[in-house]
Amino acid sequence: MEVCQTIAEIRKYVGRARERGIVGLVPTMGFFHDGHLTLMREAAKVCPTVVVSIFVNPLQFGPTEDFRDYPRQPERDLALAREAGVHAVFMPDTAEMYPLPPALFVQVERMDEVLCGRSRPSHFRGVATVVAKLFNVVAPDMAFFGQKDAQQLQIIRRMVRDLNFNLELRAVPTVRDSDGLALSSRNVYLDEKQRVAATVLFRSLDRAQEAIRSGERNREAVEKLMTGMISAESVAQLDYASVLSLPDLDPIEHLEGSVLLAVAARFGRARLIDNVIVKIGSDLKS
Ligand code: AMP
């Protein structure tokens, strides 16, 4: 496995690797768990060359957020990536990615204002900008993203369309612990009590899904159900529990077609998110 720290090195590597066939990219911020590794394994199934980027992107953290404290463990990550069948890791430092303070940003309007965009106003602009840069640097044929970050995925999809990036996006289902908690690098912030409480995110989504399956179609009723469960958990500080349309993340009143149920809450220092997609057929209950 090749480890590249500069843009010139990874470009050179990808240039040679392209002779073997298509190149897949898995963008990450490192501190790998099984969610990241699943993305890499999925990429390795279809791409003769898999590149993983590890970059904790300062542009997507707000001034009071955890950029400095974000967990990092490059040596362990490299060993795990190697085991997962990755061919090259691109791990630039901040100066390599941003030699100058950026003058150009990629912003996917409106979709970045809902859900996490409300409490993290410049987050998705930072994400879209760094992912656009990674696409330009690596020039992958395929890129792999987790459904866990559903809003990020839809925003990147829209960016790829609007900017004509010549690549295919693949979404990978959320990898969870046995009790339903979505794996996240930020789960390390949780103490024992918070870790138990954090399962309320998935439980609320599960209950909402059940209600929809039983015929509930009212947006407000579904949101109330999730809000009620999360608010009842004393350790949780609710950020949002929302139902939006897919793929555009538009507001809806009556549930039909593909809808996104998305929740976010703080458990101590950890701000965690989760979501599920529900497909509602016109003639089926769900
Ligand atoms: P991050 O390092 O948190 O930026 O995540 C890198 C990629 O891994 C993103 O595409 C995430 O959506 C994806 N990812 C993170 N957690 C999970 C998970 N539990 N299941 C599936 N994908 C995940």
Residues whose N, C-alpha, C, O or C-beta is under 5 A from the ligand:
A	BS01	AMP	P27 T28 M29 G30 G35 H36 F144 F145 G146 Q147 K148 D149 V172 P173 T174 V175 A182 L183 S184
